[in-house]
C-alpha cells in the first residue's frame, strides 16, 4: 500500500473551480480498482489550501491512475489555478500493519 498526500495551494479566485474539478476527478478515481481511498479536504483557516489523500494498492495502481482520462483532464484543468506548484509526498503504512 502507498499513501500519497498531494498539497495544493490555489489562487483565491479559483477556489470553487478547483473544488469542482477535483471532486469530479475524485469521484472517478475511487472507482479505479487500484485505489483504496481518495479523500479531498480543504484547510479550515486557509481555504485556498487543499490536501488530497490518495491510497493505492501498489505502484502499478499509481501508474494506471496517471494515465486515466479523468486524471489527465484534471491535471490540465487545474494547472493555471495553482498559486504555487503542487507538492506530493509518499508514505508507507506503519500501523496498522498491512
C-alpha positions, 0 to 999 in steps of 0.5 A: 500500500502507498499513501500519497498526500498531494498539497495544493495551494490555489489562487483565491479566485479559483477556489470553487473551480478547483473544488469542482474539478477535483471532486469530479476527478475524485469521484472517478478515481475511487472507482479505479480498482487500484485505489483504496481511498481518495479523500479531498479536504480543504484547510479550515483557516486557509481555504485556498489550501487543499490536501488530497489523500490518495491510497493505492494498492501498489505502484502499478495502481499509481501508474494506471491512475496517471494515465486515466482520462479523468486524471489527465483532464484534471491535471490540465484543468487545474494547472493555471489555478495553482498559486504555487506548484503542487507538492506530493509526498509518499508514505508507507503504512506503519500501523496498522500493519498491512 
